[in-house]
Amino acid sequence: SVSQIIMDHNDNETDKISGTLPPVETTPILYLRFTPKATKDLILDIAARLNKVGIIIITTEGITDDNDDDDANLNNQQQNGVVLGLTTTQTLLENEAQIIQLVKPCRTNDMNIPRIMEHFSVAARDNFIHVVDGRSSIDTKNNERFYDSLGLFTAAERVLLLQSMVNSIPALDATDSTTESSGEKKCAMPTLFHSILEKYSKCASGEDKSKLMLVSSLKSLGYVDVVCPVHIPHLREYILRNTINFMSPPPIQAIRNYYGEHVAFYFAWMDFSSRWIRFPGIIGLIVYCVRNYRGHTVDNCDLTPFVGIVTFFWATIFNRFWEREEASLAYQWGSYAVTNRDALHYGKRANFTGEMRESPVTGRIEMYYSPTKRKLKCAVSVLVSMLIVVYPCILMILFMNMQGYISADDAKRWEMDQGYSHPLYFPFFAKLAEPGGVFDASSSWRCFLPVILRAILVNFMNQMYRKVAVALTEWENHELVKNHEDSLVLKRFAFEAFDAYVVLFYLAFYERNIHLLRLELVGALSADTFRRMLTESVIPYALQKLSVGKDNLSTKKKDDDDDISAEQNHSSEVELDEYEPFDDYIEMLINFGYITLFASAFPLASFVTVFANVVEYRSDCWKLSRVFRRPTVVKTDSIGMWKHLLHMLVSLSALTNCLIFAFTSSQLQQFIPENYVTDQFGRPALRTGAAEEAMLLMLGMEHSLIVLAGLVKSVVPKVPQHVKNGLSKRDYLYQALLAKGRLQTMEVVAKVQSLQKTEKPSIRSMKTI
């Protein structure tokens, strides 16, 4: 029965009184929710399996011991699924930390090297205890609340260790096969056993089936849908309160101690970029003020091209120093230089399939999928994505007509210049932007209607392609979670970046109209900022409150008991949406592209982004605390694929800003006016034969910027010296210990050999040696 498996749990306020985490045995660490598909017998049997390996089930919701409940009442209890609160013992946590080689600060006996980063060891556990002395900073002392009473593990490390334990439980116990053959035990596990065998029928031996994990198999078979960490309210509120405080930076260390490295790296990057972006913001503001004072425009200002150059070098240095900050944080958090073993341990995909073969490394049977087949599938995914991009292209062309970017006057000028009609001009849609039209471009408010409509449709297309990208990435069959996520990020970023930049590239390099380009940049920055706040925070929070209000109302109607209300609170936490950092990263990278790719067209973009970022990461923290359930803790040493995408945008910005300088605007004319003439429409144009000169000048500038950026990277090392020193100190101590052990071994061997040379060594002397 449930009472034989569930450990009695009495709520207490130990954590709030002592300032540390409560004992792990007294509080749930993870929630595991079964779907309505799972029967009560199956749930009880899974609970027994968990209890057998040391996983304590400390709370339950949706299941009772009452054997008199009728079927209707039981179905009513399980309509939202059964939720189990899981924890374990401190001893098993320490044992798991040693197994997965958790890296933590460790004290040494060397006075010159008092502390190094080392793999956790149960035998030396006292050296890993977190100690705060009187000289520690206030922030360090405040982080004490995120540690257990022993000072060994943070709240995030507890989750990480319990996740590792739960994910390493085999799906098939050794007794399952004997149970099935004898038929003595009548429970739900044989059904699960049959389902697993049917799904993995390609496995040739029992050894292979033993590699199947319990939780991943339950998810694949549809019995479990949620496994998430349990929120600790006072710690969550502490982080939120200190993050939304505009007078202080976000508590990055506290975020890491509670949410883990994956989430902490995002907020660290946001905080880092918010501080660094002030420099180009100030430069852009100065140029803007000087330009207005002179009465110039962005088209003919001779200072604007230098904003593009300064922004390019700023972005190059920014990326390099972020890599240094990343390495420093990764070393401090014990995740620096995550090895392939760690990637395999934390990143095996449950849905990975393949053929069984003998491993060339271990000689054991393993699942294998040909890299050549995966590469071919990736090529097919690229082709499918390119075909899908046709629809956003058509949509953007129509909206450019509706916004007045392509008008009847443009079509006439195009026909006079080129001798044929404008290929992207659609009279029906262009008339909507004419004076008196539905989307009158000269109106103070109607001109925003197509912008709003386009933003809604773009968001809808992004959501649709998200499903396509997930399906394509799943079809590619990556073995590791990291490779799977990188492939998914690359697809979604390429699609959403295309949606964001296609109109800008058209105006800049096809129409070559810098005034419309600047207008579109202003609209894009404003629309994206309000859209993010509305769709990611305001609407989800309102829907969540509405849903919780309805659930609480129905609960009160059914039962006024306080215990049921308490259970409802736990259930509501599990029912929250899963947090995905992709949406937060993609928004910041799109903004980063606005700043770097088009700096010569809109120098104020970085200045505007300074204030947008200050609000953004505080909004993200609020969203993480109020809208989503607590994310799974992931050990990582960087922001991953996003770092490479940042480098790509910076490299591309050298070309785009040089093109804007040479061809889109009249900025080049301010330096070599003799190469320009006025065309029949009164616009400046390159004289005959000067286009080749302008092209060579542009390419020379672009190549020079790339070369200089490479020199900057070669001068500034990627890894800070203090991280290299820390690694060298660890190697030094290891070599010293090896030398000491070698000397002791040589002395013992020498004594034994000297005794063997004597005629009759006494037994007492041998025992002494």
C-alpha positions in Angstrom: 0.0 0.0 0.0 1.0 3.6 -0.2 1.6 4.0 3.5 4.2 1.1 3.3 6.2 3.1 0.7 5.6 6.7 1.5 7.7 8.1 4.3 5.9 10.3 6.8 6.6 13.9 6.3 6.1 16.8 8.7 6.4 20.3 7.3 8.8 22.4 9.2 10.5 25.8 9.0 14.0 24.7 9.7 15.3 26.2 6.5 13.9 29.6 7.3 15.1 29.6 10.9 18.7 28.4 10.4 19.3 30.0 7.1 20.4 26.7 5.5 18.6 24.0 3.6 16.7 21.4 5.6 18.0 17.8 5.9 17.5 16.1 2.6 15.6 13.3 4.2 12.8 15.6 5.3 11.9 17.5 2.1 11.1 16.5 -1.5 13.8 17.4 -4.1 12.1 16.2 -7.3 8.5 15.8 -8.5 7.6 12.8 -10.7 4.2 12.9 -12.3 2.4 9.9 -13.8 -0.1 10.3 -16.6 -3.7 9.1 -16.2 -2.6 6.1 -18.4 -0.6 4.7 -15.4 -2.7 2.4 -13.2 -2.5 2.4 -9.5 -0.8 -1.0 -9.4 1.9 0.2 -11.8 2.5 3.3 -9.7 2.8 1.3 -6.5 5.2 -1.1 -8.2 7.3 1.7 -9.6 7.3 3.3 -6.1 8.6 0.0 -4.7 11.3 -0.1 -7.3 12.4 3.5 -6.4 12.3 2.7 -2.7 14.4 -0.4 -3.2 17.3 1.6 -4.6 17.2 4.3 -1.9 14.8 6.8 -3.5 12.5 8.0 -0.7 8.9 9.0 -1.7 8.1 11.6 0.8 4.9 13.1 -0.6 2.1 11.9 -2.9 -0.9 13.5 -4.6 -3.7 11.9 -6.4 -3.5 8.4 -4.8 -4.7 7.1 -1.5 -4.7 4.0 0.6 -8.5 3.9 0.8 -9.5 0.5 -0.7 -13.2 1.4 -0.5 -13.0 4.2 -3.2 -15.1 3.4 -6.1 -13.9 3.6 -9.7 -15.4 7.0 -10.2 -13.6 8.4 -7.2 -10.3 6.8 -8.3 -10.6 8.2 -11.8 -11.4 11.6 -10.3 -8.2 11.4 -8.2 -6.1 10.4 -11.2 -7.6 12.7 -13.9 -4.6 15.1 -13.6 -2.1 12.4 -12.9 -0.3 11.1 -9.7 2.5 13.2 -8.4 5.3 11.7 -6.2 7.7 13.9 -4.2 11.2 12.2 -4.3 14.2 12.5 -2.1 17.0 10.3 -0.8 19.5 10.2 2.1 22.6 12.3 2.6 24.8 9.3 2.5 23.5 8.3 -1.0 23.9 11.9 -2.2 27.5 11.9 -1.2 28.1 8.5 -2.8 26.5 9.8 -6.0 28.7 12.9 -6.0 31.7 10.6 -5.9 30.4 8.4 -8.7 29.7 11.2 -11.1 33.0 13.0 -10.0 31.3 16.2 -9.0 33.9 19.0 -8.9 34.0 21.2 -5.9 36.4 23.5 -4.1 38.7 21.4 -1.9 41.0 22.5 0.9 44.6 21.1 0.9 47.4 20.8 3.5 49.7 23.0 1.5 49.8 26.5 2.9 50.9 28.0 -0.4 47.9 26.3 -2.2 45.1 26.3 0.3 42.3 25.4 -2.1 41.9 23.6 -5.5 39.0 22.4 -7.6 38.8 18.6 -7.1 36.5 15.6 -7.6 34.4 15.0 -4.6 35.4 12.1 -2.4 33.5 10.6 0.5 36.7 9.8 2.3 37.8 13.4 2.2 34.4 15.0 2.6 35.5 17.3 5.4 37.8 19.1 3.0 34.9 19.9 0.7 32.7 21.6 3.3 31.9 25.2 2.4 33.2 27.6 5.0 32.6 31.3 5.3 35.0 33.3 7.4 34.9 36.8 8.6 36.6 38.2 5.6 34.1 36.9 3.1 31.9 39.3 1.2 28.3 39.9 2.1 27.2 38.2 -1.1 29.2 35.1 -0.1 27.6 35.0 3.3 24.1 35.4 1.8 24.8 32.4 -0.4 25.1 30.3 2.8 21.3 29.9 2.7 21.7 27.8 -0.5 23.8 25.2 1.2 22.7 22.3 3.4 23.5 22.3 7.1 26.7 20.4 6.5 28.0 22.9 4.0 28.5 20.2 1.3 25.9 20.6 -1.4 23.9 23.6 -2.8 20.2 23.3 -3.7 21.1 22.9 -7.3 23.7 20.2 -6.5 21.1 18.3 -4.6 18.8 18.3 -7.6 21.7 17.3 -9.9 22.7 14.4 -7.8 19.1 13.1 -7.3 18.5 13.5 -11.0 21.6 11.4 -11.7 20.4 8.7 -9.2 16.9 8.5 -10.6 18.1 8.5 -14.3 20.5 5.7 -13.6 17.9 3.2 -12.2 17.6 0.3 -14.7 14.2 -0.3 -16.3 14.4 -4.0 -15.9 15.3 -5.4 -12.5 17.1 -8.7 -12.3 13.9 -10.3 -10.8 11.7 -9.2 -13.7 12.6 -12.1 -15.9 12.2 -14.7 -13.2 9.0 -13.1 -12.1 7.6 -13.3 -15.7 8.6 -17.0 -16.1 7.3 -18.1 -12.7 4.2 -16.0 -12.8 4.2 -15.7 -8.9 4.0 -11.9 -8.8 0.9 -10.4 -10.2 1.4 -6.7 -10.6 1.8 -4.1 -13.4 5.5 -4.6 -13.8 5.2 -7.6 -16.2 3.1 -5.4 -18.4 5.8 -2.7 -18.4 8.3 -5.5 -19.0 6.4 -6.7 -22.1 6.1 -3.2 -23.4 9.8 -2.5 -23.0 10.7 -5.8 -24.7 8.4 -5.0 -27.6 9.8 -1.5 -28.1 13.4 -2.7 -27.8 13.0 -6.0 -29.6 16.2 -5.4 -31.5 18.3 -5.9 -28.3 19.9 -9.3 -28.6 20.8 -10.1 -25.1 19.7 -9.4 -21.5 22.8 -7.3 -21.0 21.6 -4.8 -23.5 18.2 -4.6 -22.0 19.7 -3.9 -18.6 21.1 -0.6 -20.1 17.5 0.7 -20.5 16.8 3.2 -17.8 13.5 3.3 -15.8 12.5 6.9 -16.1 13.4 7.3 -19.8 11.4 4.1 -20.5 8.4 5.3 -18.6 8.5 8.6 -20.6 8.9 6.8 -23.9 5.9 4.5 -23.1 3.7 7.5 -21.9 3.5 6.6 -18.2 5.4 9.6 -17.0 5.3 13.1 -18.4 7.0 15.4 -15.9 10.2 15.0 -13.8 11.1 18.4 -12.4 12.8 19.9 -9.3 10.8 21.2 -6.4 10.8 25.0 -5.9 12.0 26.3 -2.5 9.8 29.3 -2.1 12.0 31.5 0.2 15.1 30.9 -2.0 13.2 31.6 -5.2 11.8 34.8 -3.7 15.3 35.9 -2.5 16.7 35.6 -6.0 13.7 37.4 -7.5 13.9 40.2 -5.0 17.6 40.8 -5.5 17.3 40.5 -9.3 14.5 43.0 -9.9 16.4 45.5 -7.7 17.6 48.1 -10.2 20.3 49.4 -7.7 22.3 46.1 -7.7 23.5 43.5 -10.3 21.7 40.2 -10.4 22.9 37.6 -7.9 24.6 35.3 -10.4 26.1 33.0 -7.7 22.8 32.6 -6.0 21.1 31.8 -9.3 23.8 29.1 -10.0 23.3 27.6 -6.5 19.6 27.4 -7.0 18.9 26.9 -10.7 22.3 25.4 -11.8 24.9 26.3 -14.4 22.7 26.2 -17.5 20.4 29.0 -16.3 23.1 30.9 -14.5 25.2 31.2 -17.6 22.3 32.9 -19.4 21.9 35.5 -16.6 25.7 36.0 -16.4 25.8 36.7 -20.1 22.8 39.1 -19.9 24.5 41.0 -17.0 27.8 41.0 -18.9 26.3 42.3 -22.1 24.2 44.9 -20.3 27.4 46.4 -18.8 29.5 46.2 -22.0 26.8 47.6 -24.3 27.0 51.0 -22.5 30.2 51.8 -24.5 28.7 51.7 -28.0 25.5 53.2 -26.6 27.4 56.3 -25.4 29.3 56.5 -28.7 26.0 56.3 -30.7 24.4 58.9 -28.5 27.3 61.3 -29.0 27.2 60.9 -32.8 23.5 61.4 -32.8 23.7 64.6 -30.9 26.6 65.9 -33.0 24.7 65.0 -36.2 21.6 66.8 -35.1 23.7 69.8 -34.1 25.2 70.0 -37.5 21.9 69.5 -39.2 23.0 66.3 -41.0 21.1 63.1 -41.5 22.2 59.4 -41.1 22.7 59.4 -44.9 25.3 62.2 -45.2 26.9 62.3 -41.7 30.7 61.7 -42.0 30.8 60.4 -38.4 28.3 57.6 -38.8 30.6 55.1 -40.7 33.0 55.2 -37.7 30.1 54.0 -35.5 30.0 50.9 -37.6 33.8 50.4 -37.2 33.8 51.0 -33.5 30.8 48.7 -33.0 32.5 45.9 -35.0 35.7 46.1 -32.8 33.6 46.4 -29.7 31.6 43.3 -30.6 34.9 41.4 -31.3 36.4 42.4 -27.9 33.1 41.8 -26.2 33.0 38.2 -27.5 36.6 37.5 -26.5 36.1 38.9 -23.0 32.9 37.0 -22.6 34.8 33.8 -23.3 37.2 34.8 -20.6 34.3 35.4 -18.2 32.8 32.1 -19.2 36.0 30.2 -18.5 36.3 31.9 -15.1 32.8 31.1 -14.1 33.0 27.5 -15.3 36.2 27.0 -13.3 34.6 28.6 -10.2 31.5 26.4 -10.6 33.5 23.2 -11.2 32.3 22.7 -14.8 35.4 23.9 -16.7 36.4 21.8 -19.7 33.6 19.3 -19.5 35.0 16.1 -20.9 33.5 13.7 -23.3 32.8 11.3 -20.4 30.8 14.0 -18.7 28.9 14.7 -21.9 28.1 11.0 -22.2 27.0 10.7 -18.6 24.7 13.7 -18.6 23.7 13.7 -22.3 22.5 10.3 -23.5 19.2 10.7 -25.4 16.4 8.3 -24.4 14.9 8.3 -27.9 18.2 7.5 -29.7 17.8 4.4 -31.9 20.1 2.3 -34.0 21.6 -1.1 -34.8 23.2 -3.3 -32.3 26.9 -4.0 -32.8 30.0 -4.9 -30.8 31.7 -1.9 -29.4 35.3 -1.5 -30.8 36.3 0.0 -27.4 34.6 -2.1 -24.8 33.8 -5.2 -26.8 30.2 -5.2 -25.5 27.0 -4.9 -27.5 26.0 -1.3 -28.0 23.5 0.7 -30.0 25.1 2.4 -33.1 23.9 4.7 -35.8 26.0 5.5 -38.9 27.3 9.1 -38.9 27.0 9.1 -42.7 23.2 8.5 -42.5 22.9 11.3 -40.0 24.7 13.7 -42.2 22.5 12.8 -45.1 19.4 13.4 -42.9 20.9 16.8 -41.8 21.3 17.7 -45.5 17.6 16.8 -46.1 16.6 18.9 -43.1 18.4 21.9 -44.6 16.6 21.4 -47.9 13.2 21.2 -46.2 13.9 24.3 -44.2 14.9 26.2 -47.3 11.6 25.2 -48.9 9.7 26.4 -45.9 11.5 29.7 -46.0 9.6 30.5 -49.2 6.5 31.3 -47.3 8.0 33.9 -45.0 9.6 35.5 -48.1 6.2 35.9 -49.8 4.7 37.2 -46.6 7.4 39.8 -46.2 7.1 41.0 -49.8 3.3 41.6 -49.3 3.9 43.4 -46.0 6.6 45.6 -47.6 3.9 46.7 -50.1 1.4 47.3 -47.3 3.9 49.4 -45.4 4.7 51.6 -48.3 8.2 50.4 -48.7 7.4 49.3 -52.3 5.0 52.0 -53.8 3.8 53.0 -57.2 6.5 55.7 -57.4 9.2 53.1 -56.7 7.8 50.9 -59.4 7.9 53.8 -61.9 11.5 54.7 -61.0 12.5 51.1 -61.2 10.9 50.7 -64.7 12.7 53.8 -65.9 16.1 52.7 -64.5 15.9 49.0 -65.4 13.5 48.9 -68.4 11.1 46.4 -66.8 8.5 46.4 -64.0 9.4 46.1 -60.4 9.4 42.3 -59.6 8.1 42.8 -56.0 5.5 45.4 -56.7 1.9 44.2 -56.1 -0.6 47.1 -56.8 -3.5 45.7 -54.7 -1.4 45.6 -51.5 0.5 48.7 -52.3 -2.7 50.8 -52.6 -3.5 49.9 -48.9 -0.5 52.1 -47.9 -1.5 55.1 -50.0 -3.2 58.1 -48.5 -6.7 57.2 -47.3 -5.9 53.5 -47.4 -6.4 51.0 -44.6 -2.7 51.1 -43.8 -2.0 54.7 -44.7 1.7 55.1 -44.4 1.3 58.9 -43.8 -1.1 58.3 -40.9 0.1 58.7 -37.3 -1.5 55.4 -36.2 -2.6 53.4 -39.3 1.1 53.0 -40.4 1.6 50.8 -37.3 -1.2 48.4 -38.2 0.8 46.3 -40.7 3.7 46.3 -38.3 1.6 44.8 -35.6 -0.1 42.4 -38.0 3.3 41.3 -39.3 4.6 40.7 -35.8 1.7 38.5 -35.0 2.0 36.4 -38.2 5.8 36.1 -37.7 5.3 34.8 -34.2 2.7 32.3 -35.6 5.2 31.1 -38.3 7.9 30.8 -35.7 5.7 28.6 -33.6 4.8 26.4 -36.6 8.4 26.0 -37.7 9.3 25.1 -34.2 7.3 21.9 -34.5 8.9 21.2 -37.9 12.3 21.8 -36.5 11.7 19.5 -33.5 10.4 16.7 -35.9 13.4 17.1 -38.2 15.9 17.1 -35.4 14.3 14.0 -33.9 14.5 12.3 -37.3 18.2 13.1 -37.5 18.6 10.7 -34.5 21.4 12.4 -32.5 22.9 10.2 -29.8 23.8 13.0 -27.3 21.4 15.6 -25.9 24.0 18.3 -26.6 24.2 17.5 -30.3 20.4 17.3 -30.5 19.9 20.7 -28.9 22.7 22.3 -31.0 21.0 21.1 -34.2 17.6 22.3 -33.0 19.0 25.7 -32.0 20.8 26.2 -35.4 17.5 25.4 -37.3 15.3 27.7 -35.2 17.8 30.5 -35.1 18.3 30.4 -38.9 14.5 30.6 -39.5 13.7 33.3 -36.9 16.8 35.4 -37.9 15.6 35.2 -41.5 12.2 36.5 -40.4 13.8 39.3 -38.5 16.4 40.4 -41.0 14.9 39.7 -44.4 13.1 43.1 -44.7 16.2 44.9 -43.4 18.5 43.3 -45.9 16.1 44.1 -48.7 15.9 47.8 -47.8 19.6 48.0 -47.3 21.0 46.1 -50.2 18.2 45.9 -52.8 16.4 49.2 -52.5 19.4 50.8 -50.9 17.2 53.2 -49.0 18.9 54.1 -45.7 16.0 56.2 -44.4 13.5 53.3 -44.8 16.1 51.0 -43.3 16.4 53.2 -40.2 12.7 53.5 -39.9 12.3 49.7 -40.0 15.0 49.3 -37.4 13.3 51.6 -35.0 10.0 49.8 -35.6 11.6 46.4 -35.2 13.3 47.2 -31.9 10.2 48.8 -30.4 7.8 46.0 -31.6 10.1 43.2 -30.4 10.5 44.7 -27.0 6.8 45.1 -26.4 6.0 41.8 -28.0 8.5 39.9 -25.7 7.1 41.5 -22.6 3.5 40.8 -23.6 3.8 37.3 -25.0 6.4 35.9 -22.5 5.4 37.5 -19.2 2.1 39.3 -19.1 -0.1 36.9 -21.1 1.3 33.6 -19.6 1.0 35.0 -16.1 -2.6 36.1 -16.6 -3.5 32.7 -18.1 -1.8 31.0 -15.2 -3.6 33.1 -12.6 -6.9 32.4 -14.4 -6.3 28.7 -14.5 -5.2 28.5 -10.9 -8.3 30.5 -9.9 -10.6 28.1 -11.6 -8.8 25.1 -10.1 -9.0 26.6 -6.6 -12.7 27.4 -7.1 -13.4 23.8 -8.2 -11.4 22.5 -5.3 -13.4 24.5 -2.8 -16.6 23.2 -4.2 -15.5 19.6 -3.9 -13.9 19.8 -0.5 -13.0 22.5 2.0 -10.3 20.5 3.7 -7.0 22.3 4.1 -5.0 19.3 3.2 -6.5 19.2 -0.3 -5.7 22.8 -0.7 -2.1 22.1 0.1 -2.0 19.3 -2.4 -3.5 21.6 -5.0 -0.5 24.0 -4.6 1.9 21.2 -5.3 0.0 20.0 -8.3 -0.2 23.6 -9.7 3.6 23.8 -9.6 4.0 20.6 -11.7 1.4 21.8 -14.2 3.4 24.9 -15.0 5.0 25.0 -18.4 8.6 23.8 -18.9 11.2 26.6 -19.1 13.1 26.8 -22.4 16.0 29.2 -22.6 15.9 29.2 -26.4 13.3 32.0 -26.5 15.4 34.2 -24.2 18.6 33.6 -26.1 17.1 34.1 -29.6 15.7 37.5 -28.6 19.0 38.7 -27.3 20.8 37.5 -30.4 18.3 39.1 -32.7 18.9 42.4 -30.8 22.6 41.9 -31.0 22.2 41.6 -34.8 20.3 44.8 -34.9 23.2 46.6 -33.1 26.1 45.1 -35.0 24.8 44.4 -38.5 23.2 47.8 -39.1 25.3 50.1 -36.8 26.0 52.5 -39.7 22.3 52.9 -40.3 21.0 53.3 -36.7 23.8 54.3 -34.2 21.2 54.7 -31.4 20.3 51.0 -31.5 22.9 50.2 -28.8 21.8 53.1 -26.6 18.2 51.9 -26.7 19.2 48.3 -26.0 21.0 49.4 -22.8 17.6 50.2 -21.2 15.9 47.2 -22.9 18.4 44.8 -21.5 18.1 46.2 -17.9 14.4 45.4 -18.1 14.8 42.1 -20.1 16.8 40.0 -17.7 14.7 41.1 -14.7 11.6 40.2 -16.6 13.2 36.8 -17.4 13.9 36.2 -13.8 10.3 37.1 -12.9 9.1 34.8 -15.6 11.3 32.0 -14.3 9.9 32.4 -10.8 6.2 32.9 -11.6 5.3 31.4 -15.0 7.5 28.3 -15.4 8.3 25.3 -13.1 11.8 25.0 -11.8 14.1 23.9 -14.7 16.2 20.8 -14.6 19.7 21.3 -13.5 22.3 20.9 -16.3 26.0 20.9 -15.8 27.6 23.0 -18.6 30.7 25.1 -19.1 29.4 27.7 -21.5 26.3 29.1 -23.3 26.9 26.5 -26.0 25.9 27.0 -29.6 24.8 30.6 -28.9 28.5 31.6 -28.5 29.3 30.4 -32.1 26.2 32.3 -33.4 27.5 35.5 -31.8 30.8 35.1 -33.5 29.0 34.6 -36.8 27.0 37.8 -36.4 30.1 39.8 -35.6 32.0 38.5 -38.7 29.0 39.2 -40.9 28.7 42.7 -39.5 32.0 43.7 -41.0 30.5 43.1 -44.5 27.1 44.7 -43.9 28.4 47.9 -42.4 30.9 48.3 -45.2 28.1 47.8 -47.8 26.0 50.4 -46.0 28.9 52.8 -46.0 29.7 52.3 -49.7 26.4 51.7 -51.5 23.3 52.0 -49.3 24.0 55.6 -48.0 25.8 58.7 -49.2 28.4 58.3 -46.4 31.2 57.4 -48.8 30.4 60.6 -50.8 31.5 62.7 -47.9 35.1 61.4 -48.3 35.3 61.1 -52.2 32.7 63.5 -53.6 34.3 63.6 -57.0 33.1 60.0 -57.6 29.5 61.0 -57.4 26.9 62.6 -59.7 23.2 63.4 -59.3 20.8 61.2 -61.3 17.5 62.2 -62.9 15.6 61.8 -59.7 17.9 64.1 -57.8 19.6 61.3 -55.9 23.4 60.9 -55.5 24.8 58.1 -57.7 28.3 56.8 -58.5 29.7 58.1 -61.7 30.5 55.7 -64.6 33.5 53.6 -63.8 33.5 54.5 -60.0 31.5 51.5 -59.0 34.5 49.2 -59.3 36.6 51.5 -57.2 33.9 51.7 -54.5 33.6 47.9 -54.5 37.4 47.5 -54.1 37.4 50.0 -51.4 34.6 48.3 -49.6 36.2 44.8 -49.8 39.5 46.2 -48.7 37.9 47.7 -45.6 36.0 44.5 -44.8 39.1 42.3 -45.1 41.1 44.8 -43.0 38.5 44.7 -40.3 38.5 40.9 -40.3 42.3 40.8 -40.1 42.5 43.3 -37.3 39.8 41.4 -35.4 42.0 38.2 -35.7 44.9 40.1 -34.3 42.9 41.3 -31.3 41.8 37.7 -30.6 45.4 36.5 -30.8 46.6 39.2 -28.3 43.8 38.6 -25.8 43.9 34.9 -24.6 40.6 33.0 -24.3 41.4 31.6 -20.8 42.3 34.0 -18.0 45.6 33.5 -16.3 44.1 32.8 -12.9 42.2 29.8 -14.4 45.4 28.5 -15.9 47.1 29.0 -12.5 44.4 27.1 -10.8 44.8 24.1 -13.1 48.6 24.3 -12.8 48.3 24.3 -9.0 46.2 21.1 -9.1 48.7 19.4 -11.5 51.6 20.5 -9.2 50.0 19.0 -6.1 49.3 15.7 -8.0 52.9 15.5 -9.1 54.1 16.3 -5.5 51.9 13.5 -4.1 53.1 11.1 -6.8 56.7 11.9 -6.0 56.1 11.5 -2.3 54.4 8.2 -2.9 57.2 7.0 -5.2 59.8 7.8 -2.6 57.9 6.0 0.2 57.6 2.9 -2.0 61.3 2.9 -2.8 62.2 3.1 0.9 59.9 0.2 1.8 61.3 -1.9 -1.1 64.9 -1.1 -0.1 64.2 -2.2 3.5 62.6 -5.4 2.4 65.5 -6.2 0.1 68.0 -5.5 3.0 66.2 -7.9 5.2 66.1 -10.6 2.6 69.9 -10.4 2.4 70.3 -11.4 6.0 70.4 -15.1 6.8 67.4 -15.4 9.0 65.4 -12.3 9.4 63.4 -12.3 12.5 59.6 -12.4 12.3 59.4 -9.4 14.5 61.5 -7.3 12.1 59.4 -8.4 9.2 56.3 -7.3 11.0 57.8 -4.0 11.9 58.6 -3.4 8.2 
